[in-house]
Amino acid sequence: MNINFLAILLAALSTLVVGFVWYNPKVFGNIWMKEAGLNEEQLKDFNMLKMFGLSIVYAFFIAIILQFLVIHQYGALGMIGGDITKAKPSYDAFMADYGTAFRTLKHGALHGFIAGLLMILPVIGTNALYERKSFKYVLVTAGFWIVCFTIMGGIICMME
């Protein structure tokens, strides 16, 4: 199994698309600004290239790890130590039978959603507790990432 860098890149880029919609003032942008303690003037003073460039890099990192959560066959690869040349014939037989099982947009989206809900929500929620952020902040911010993980998981699983 090889890493499909196009799938990883498209999944990473999808976070920008979701962000443009999610954080639009007519969607959740105004709520997020209020709950984050920011105003429009503060948001105008930023380096767009740096912000969006690093956002893509971070999303790329997320997509690389997400593929191992949404594609079951990586578990079989891990069981042989990741080196296909050392695999026994049973591995080849298994992959011949199940190598493309559950490799759909829908299945990847499900696993992406579960990963977002059970990993991202608790992380953002815990940070918000210590940062004294509101539950609305947690819902908007974690909601964004749950949607992103869902879309990213679907893209990766479908294209890999």
QUILINFEN-V707807 format. One line per field, one symbol per residue. phi: phi as a letter, one per 40 degrees, with the letter a starting at -180 (. if undefined). psi: psi as a letter, one per 30 degrees, with the letter a starting at -180 (. if undefined). A space follows every 10 residues. Layout:
phi = ???
psi = ???
//
This chain:
phi = .bcccccccc cccccccccc cdccdcbbdc ccdcccgbbc cccccacdcc ccccdccccc cccccccccb bccccccccb ggbcccccdc cccccccbdb cfbbdccccc ccccccccbc dcccccdcdc cgccccdccc ccddcccccc ccdccccccc
psi = klkjfeeeee eeffeeeeee eegkffcgee eeeeffhlle eeffiljeee eeeeeeeeee eeeeeeefff jeffeeeefg gfjffgklfe eeeeeeegfg khileeeeee eeeeeeefee eeeeeeeeef ghlleeeeee eeeeeeeeee eeeeeeeef.
//
